């Protein structure tokens, strides 16, 4: 039976996405899980996978099109199967664009059509995908010297890779010449620099302004004793290879998930005058990307072991940074965490990620002077702050949650049994 592939919804506030590239053409065979297309949302570049096996019978949208969530994009079916096109489907082009035109069987795939001059947006900035910009920054490639092969001359990842791997060296950012050993300090006046915000930064701004204005936040902070957890992590990691070592954050995700079993009111969302307590405990973890951050979601975190949580977070974070996010990586969160511990942060508070009821901000685990039995001794301490929607819960419940969380963080063996 023919299967329709639609624009996925990644997060409750997503309304549309831009089709960047068709990976498969009409007539191509696909297996379930094969990548069909790359789309760009306000948050990331995401790979859309085939949900069925068969032949790509019809591509319904063009590269570069802005496609509303839920709109049919392609149809997969049997080679001789009769298919019913969605409304307006008869007018859809046979191929997505000139760059992706289907080649005769057995012939090599045609090379993308490069624009002679890199295309710029209305602000005069070179048009490039977020992943291309990130790669260009890392490799010191001047985007203005790269020819874009994406829709409308947009520079995409493969253009940067071609520039790096081609026979001619890419134009690198100029390196400053060595300064004299005792050069005098000279005051330099610089002109203001105007930076166009990315779609991701704009989306973050809209979401958090809405959250801060409409959700009555309150905050509860607790300090945790971390000696036992740090020692257990050290013992566990001694038996694991480098790519499988457990992080402090993996322990926290597991501890949060187990604690939420006792506090379903915080694993919830508000729907009008009703509180919806979620049946699954899906804990999201914030991942830093160029121009902002994304949250990846550990589904049913209360039912998974530390190694599985660690492996999933590493894999999803890797896909986020490579621009190969899967829809299930970032969708379905019921409770969020934000960890700045790697930046030597003593304490901070986070803004709730709607429609969730709460978010936990996690600071650094630090060795500090503490008082025990009247003596000042060194000890490991970590502060965390929960931000809660006051329409859903109250201070007493949030404080009880933070105390219950201590039962797992300060006695981590409870997470293993």
C-alpha positions as CSV (number, residue, x, y, z in Angstrom):
1,X,0.0,0.0,0.0
2,X,1.3,3.4,-0.9
3,X,2.8,5.5,1.9
4,X,2.7,9.3,2.0
5,X,5.7,11.1,3.6
6,X,4.8,14.4,5.2
7,X,6.7,17.3,6.6
8,X,7.4,16.2,10.3
9,X,6.6,18.3,13.3
10,X,9.6,18.8,15.5
11,X,8.5,20.4,18.6
12,X,5.1,21.8,19.5
13,X,5.8,25.3,18.0
14,X,7.1,24.2,14.6
15,X,4.9,25.4,11.8
16,X,6.9,24.8,8.7
17,X,10.3,23.6,7.3
18,X,12.3,24.3,4.2
19,X,13.1,21.4,1.8
20,X,16.9,21.7,1.3
21,X,17.6,18.6,-0.9
22,X,16.0,15.5,-2.2
23,X,18.3,12.6,-1.5
24,X,16.1,10.2,-3.5
25,X,14.6,10.8,-6.9
26,X,11.4,9.5,-8.5
27,X,11.8,5.9,-9.5
28,X,14.5,5.2,-6.9
29,X,14.1,2.1,-4.7
30,X,14.1,2.8,-0.9
31,X,14.1,0.7,2.2
32,X,12.5,1.7,5.5
33,X,14.8,4.0,7.3
34,X,16.6,5.3,4.2
35,X,17.1,9.1,4.1
36,X,14.7,10.7,1.6
37,X,15.4,14.4,2.0
38,X,17.0,17.0,4.1
39,X,14.8,19.8,5.6
40,X,15.8,22.9,7.5
41,X,13.7,24.1,10.5
42,X,14.2,27.0,12.8
43,X,16.3,24.8,14.9
44,X,18.3,22.4,12.8
45,X,18.9,20.6,9.5
46,X,17.0,17.3,9.8
47,X,17.1,14.1,7.7
48,X,13.6,12.8,6.7
49,X,13.6,9.0,6.6
50,X,11.4,6.6,4.6
51,X,8.7,5.0,6.7
52,X,8.0,2.3,4.2
53,X,9.8,0.1,1.6
54,X,9.1,0.6,-2.1
55,X,9.7,2.9,-5.0
56,X,9.6,6.7,-4.9
57,X,6.5,7.2,-7.0
58,X,6.1,11.0,-6.7
59,X,7.9,14.0,-5.3
60,X,5.3,16.6,-4.4
61,X,7.4,19.6,-3.4
62,X,10.4,21.4,-4.9
63,X,13.8,22.0,-3.4
64,X,13.8,25.4,-1.6
65,X,10.1,25.2,-0.9
66,X,8.8,26.2,2.5
67,X,6.5,23.4,3.5
68,X,3.9,23.6,6.3
69,X,3.9,20.8,8.9
70,X,1.8,17.8,7.8
71,X,2.0,18.6,4.1
72,X,2.5,15.6,1.8
73,X,6.1,15.7,0.4
74,X,6.4,12.4,-1.4
75,X,4.7,9.1,-2.1
76,X,6.3,5.7,-1.8
77,X,4.6,2.6,-3.3
78,X,4.9,-0.4,-5.5
79,X,6.2,-0.1,-9.0
80,X,2.8,-0.9,-10.6
81,X,0.6,0.2,-7.7
82,X,-2.1,2.8,-8.5
83,X,-1.6,5.8,-6.3
84,X,-4.0,8.6,-5.3
85,X,-2.3,12.0,-5.4
86,X,-3.1,14.5,-2.6
87,X,-5.0,17.6,-3.7
88,X,-2.9,19.6,-6.1
89,X,-0.6,16.7,-6.6
90,X,-1.1,16.5,-10.4
91,X,0.6,19.8,-10.7
92,X,3.7,18.7,-8.7
93,X,6.9,18.5,-10.8
94,X,8.2,15.2,-11.9
95,X,11.5,16.0,-10.2
96,X,12.4,18.3,-7.4
97,X,14.6,20.6,-9.4
98,X,17.2,20.8,-12.2
99,X,19.9,19.9,-9.7
100,X,18.1,16.7,-8.7
101,X,16.7,15.6,-12.1
102,X,16.6,11.8,-12.4
103,X,19.3,10.4,-14.6
104,X,18.8,7.5,-17.0
105,X,19.4,4.1,-15.4
106,X,23.0,3.2,-15.1
107,X,24.3,6.7,-15.8
108,X,26.2,8.7,-13.2
109,X,24.4,11.2,-11.1
110,X,24.6,14.6,-12.7
111,X,26.7,17.2,-10.9
112,X,24.9,19.9,-9.0
113,X,24.6,23.2,-10.9
114,X,26.8,25.8,-9.2
115,X,25.9,29.4,-9.1
116,X,28.6,31.7,-10.6
117,X,28.3,34.2,-7.7
118,X,27.4,33.2,-4.1
119,X,23.8,34.2,-3.4
120,X,23.1,36.7,-0.7
121,X,20.0,37.3,1.4
122,X,18.2,40.6,1.8
123,X,20.7,41.6,4.5
124,X,23.6,41.1,2.2
125,X,24.9,38.0,4.0
126,X,26.0,35.0,2.0
127,X,23.3,32.4,2.0
128,X,24.4,29.2,3.6
129,X,22.9,26.4,5.7
130,X,23.7,26.4,9.5
131,X,25.8,23.3,9.1
132,X,27.8,24.9,6.2
133,X,28.5,28.0,8.3
134,X,29.6,25.9,11.2
135,X,32.0,23.8,9.0
136,X,33.3,27.0,7.3
137,X,34.1,28.5,10.7
138,X,35.9,25.4,11.9
139,X,37.9,25.0,8.7
140,X,38.5,28.8,8.2
141,X,36.8,28.8,4.8
142,X,35.7,32.2,3.4
143,X,32.0,31.7,2.5
144,X,32.2,34.5,0.0
145,X,34.6,32.5,-2.1
146,X,32.6,29.4,-2.2
147,X,30.1,28.6,-5.0
148,X,26.7,27.4,-3.6
149,X,24.9,24.5,-5.3
150,X,21.8,24.5,-3.0
151,X,18.5,26.1,-3.8
152,X,18.9,29.6,-5.0
153,X,22.7,29.4,-4.8
154,X,22.6,28.5,-1.1
155,X,25.9,27.1,0.2
156,X,25.5,23.6,1.7
157,X,27.8,21.2,3.5
158,X,29.0,19.5,0.4
159,X,30.1,22.8,-1.1
160,X,32.4,23.4,1.9
161,X,33.7,19.8,1.7
162,X,34.4,20.3,-2.1
163,X,36.3,23.5,-1.4
164,X,38.4,21.8,1.2
165,X,39.0,18.7,-0.9
166,X,39.4,20.4,-4.3
167,X,42.6,21.0,-6.2
168,X,42.6,24.6,-5.5
169,X,43.0,25.7,-1.9
170,X,40.0,27.3,-0.3
171,X,40.3,30.9,0.7
172,X,41.1,30.9,4.4
173,X,40.6,33.7,6.9
174,X,43.7,35.8,7.0
175,X,46.0,35.0,10.0
176,X,47.4,38.0,11.8
177,X,51.1,38.5,11.5
178,X,53.2,38.0,14.5
179,X,53.2,41.1,16.7
180,X,56.5,42.5,18.1
181,X,57.4,41.0,21.5
182,X,57.0,44.4,23.1
183,X,54.6,46.1,20.9
184,X,52.9,49.2,22.5
185,X,49.2,49.0,23.4
186,X,47.3,51.2,21.0
187,X,43.7,52.0,21.4
188,X,41.8,50.9,18.3
189,X,38.3,52.3,17.3
190,X,36.1,49.9,15.5
191,X,32.8,50.4,13.8
192,X,29.7,48.7,15.1
193,X,29.1,45.3,13.7
194,X,25.6,44.2,12.7
195,X,24.9,40.5,12.8
196,X,21.7,39.0,11.4
197,X,20.2,36.6,13.8
198,X,19.8,33.0,12.7
199,X,16.4,31.3,12.4
200,X,17.4,29.2,15.4
201,X,18.2,32.3,17.6
202,X,14.9,33.9,16.4
203,X,13.0,30.7,17.4
204,X,14.6,30.6,20.8
205,X,13.8,34.2,21.3
206,X,10.1,33.8,20.4
207,X,9.7,30.7,22.6
208,X,11.4,32.1,25.7
209,X,9.8,35.5,25.5
210,X,6.4,33.7,25.3
211,X,7.4,31.4,28.2
212,X,8.7,34.2,30.5
213,X,5.7,36.5,29.8
214,X,3.0,33.9,30.1
215,X,4.3,31.3,32.6
216,X,4.5,32.4,36.3
217,X,7.9,30.9,37.1
218,X,9.2,30.2,40.6
219,X,12.6,28.7,41.5
220,X,13.9,26.3,44.2
221,X,17.7,25.7,44.6
222,X,19.3,22.7,46.4
223,X,23.0,21.9,47.0
224,X,23.9,18.2,46.6
225,X,26.7,16.2,48.1
226,X,28.5,14.6,45.2
227,X,31.3,12.6,46.8
228,X,29.6,9.2,46.4
229,X,28.5,9.8,42.8
230,X,32.0,11.1,41.7
231,X,33.6,8.0,43.3
232,X,31.1,5.6,41.6
233,X,31.6,7.3,38.3
234,X,35.4,6.9,38.6
235,X,35.0,3.1,39.4
236,X,32.5,2.5,36.5
237,X,34.6,4.4,34.0
238,X,37.7,2.4,34.9
239,X,36.1,-0.6,33.2
240,X,34.8,1.2,30.1
241,X,36.6,2.3,26.9
242,X,37.0,6.0,26.3
243,X,34.0,6.3,23.9
244,X,31.6,4.7,26.4
245,X,32.6,6.5,29.7
246,X,29.7,7.8,31.8
247,X,29.3,11.5,32.4
248,X,28.0,13.2,35.5
249,X,25.1,14.3,33.4
250,X,24.2,10.7,32.6
251,X,23.7,10.1,36.3
252,X,21.6,13.3,36.6
253,X,19.3,12.3,33.7
254,X,18.7,8.9,35.3
255,X,18.2,10.4,38.8
256,X,15.8,13.0,37.5
257,X,13.7,10.4,35.6
258,X,13.5,8.1,38.7
259,X,12.5,11.1,40.9
260,X,9.8,12.1,38.4
261,X,8.1,8.8,39.1
262,X,7.3,10.1,42.5
263,X,6.2,13.6,41.2
264,X,4.0,13.1,38.2
265,X,2.7,16.6,38.6
266,X,6.1,17.9,37.4
267,X,6.2,15.5,34.4
268,X,3.2,17.3,32.9
269,X,1.9,20.1,30.8
270,X,-1.0,22.5,31.1
271,X,-3.9,22.2,28.6
272,X,-6.4,25.0,29.3
273,X,-7.7,24.4,32.8
274,X,-6.4,20.8,32.8
275,X,-3.1,19.3,33.9
276,X,-1.9,16.5,31.6
277,X,0.3,14.1,33.5
278,X,2.5,12.3,30.9
279,X,2.5,8.5,30.8
280,X,6.2,8.4,29.7
281,X,9.2,10.1,31.3
282,X,11.1,11.6,28.5
283,X,14.0,13.8,29.7
284,X,15.6,16.3,27.3
285,X,19.2,17.4,27.4
286,X,20.3,20.8,26.0
287,X,23.0,20.6,23.4
288,X,25.0,23.7,22.3
289,X,25.1,24.3,18.6
290,X,26.2,27.3,16.5
291,X,23.9,30.2,17.2
292,X,21.9,28.6,20.0
293,X,21.0,25.2,21.5
294,X,18.8,22.2,20.8
295,X,17.4,19.7,23.2
296,X,17.7,15.9,22.5
297,X,15.3,13.6,24.2
298,X,16.0,10.4,26.2
299,X,12.7,8.5,25.9
300,X,11.6,6.5,28.9
301,X,14.8,7.5,30.8
302,X,13.5,5.9,34.0
303,X,13.6,2.5,32.4
304,X,17.1,2.7,30.9
305,X,20.5,2.0,32.4
306,X,23.3,4.5,32.7
307,X,25.2,3.1,29.8
308,X,22.2,3.1,27.5
309,X,21.4,6.7,28.5
310,X,25.0,7.7,27.9
311,X,25.2,6.1,24.4
312,X,21.9,7.6,23.3
313,X,22.9,11.1,24.4
314,X,26.3,10.9,22.7
315,X,24.7,9.6,19.5
316,X,22.0,12.2,19.4
317,X,24.3,15.1,20.3
318,X,26.7,13.9,17.5
319,X,23.9,14.0,15.0
320,X,22.8,17.5,16.2
321,X,26.3,18.9,15.6
322,X,26.7,17.2,12.3
323,X,23.3,18.5,11.1
324,X,21.9,15.0,10.8
325,X,19.2,15.2,13.4
326,X,16.3,12.7,13.3
327,X,12.8,13.8,14.2
328,X,12.7,11.4,17.1
329,X,15.9,12.9,18.6
330,X,14.3,16.2,19.4
331,X,10.6,15.5,19.8
332,X,8.5,14.2,22.7
333,X,10.2,15.8,25.8
334,X,8.2,15.8,29.0
335,X,10.8,17.4,31.3
336,X,13.9,19.4,30.4
337,X,17.4,19.7,31.9
338,X,20.1,22.3,31.1
339,X,23.6,21.6,32.3
340,X,26.4,24.3,32.4
341,X,28.6,22.3,34.7
342,X,31.4,22.0,32.1
343,X,31.8,25.8,32.3
344,X,32.6,26.1,36.0
345,X,29.2,27.7,36.8
346,X,28.3,28.0,40.5
347,X,24.5,28.5,40.0
348,X,22.0,29.6,37.3
349,X,18.3,29.4,36.5
350,X,16.7,28.3,33.3
351,X,13.5,29.4,31.5
352,X,10.8,26.7,31.2
353,X,10.5,25.0,27.8
354,X,6.7,25.2,27.0
355,X,4.4,23.3,27.2
356,X,6.4,21.5,29.9
357,X,5.8,22.3,33.6
358,X,9.4,22.5,34.8
359,X,13.1,22.6,33.9
360,X,16.2,21.7,36.0
361,X,19.3,23.8,35.6
362,X,22.5,22.0,36.7
363,X,25.7,23.7,37.8
364,X,29.2,22.5,38.2
365,X,30.2,19.7,40.6
366,X,33.0,21.5,42.5
367,X,35.4,20.6,45.3
368,X,34.9,23.3,47.9
369,X,35.5,23.8,51.7
370,X,32.6,22.3,53.7
371,X,31.8,22.1,57.4
372,X,31.4,18.5,58.8
373,X,31.3,17.8,62.5
374,X,32.6,21.3,63.3
375,X,35.6,20.9,61.0
376,X,36.3,22.5,57.6
377,X,37.1,19.8,55.1
378,X,37.1,19.5,51.3
379,X,34.0,18.1,49.7
380,X,32.3,17.8,46.4
381,X,29.1,19.9,46.0
382,X,26.8,20.7,43.2
383,X,23.9,23.2,43.0
384,X,20.8,22.7,40.9
385,X,17.7,24.9,40.5
386,X,14.3,23.8,39.4
387,X,12.1,26.4,37.5
388,X,8.4,25.5,37.9
389,X,5.2,26.8,36.3
390,X,3.2,28.0,39.3
391,X,-0.1,27.2,37.6
392,X,0.8,23.5,37.8
393,X,2.7,23.2,41.1
394,X,3.8,25.0,44.2
395,X,7.0,25.6,46.2
396,X,6.5,22.8,48.7
397,X,6.2,20.2,45.9
398,X,9.2,21.6,44.1
399,X,11.2,21.5,47.3
400,X,10.2,17.9,48.0
401,X,11.2,17.0,44.4
402,X,14.7,18.5,45.0
403,X,15.0,16.6,48.3
404,X,14.0,13.3,46.7
405,X,16.5,13.9,43.9
406,X,19.2,14.0,46.6
407,X,18.2,10.5,47.5
408,X,19.5,9.3,44.1
409,X,22.4,11.7,43.6
410,X,23.9,11.3,47.1
411,X,23.2,7.5,47.1
412,X,23.9,6.6,43.4
413,X,23.8,2.9,44.1
414,X,20.0,3.3,44.1
415,X,20.2,4.0,40.4
416,X,21.8,0.6,39.7
417,X,19.2,-1.6,41.5
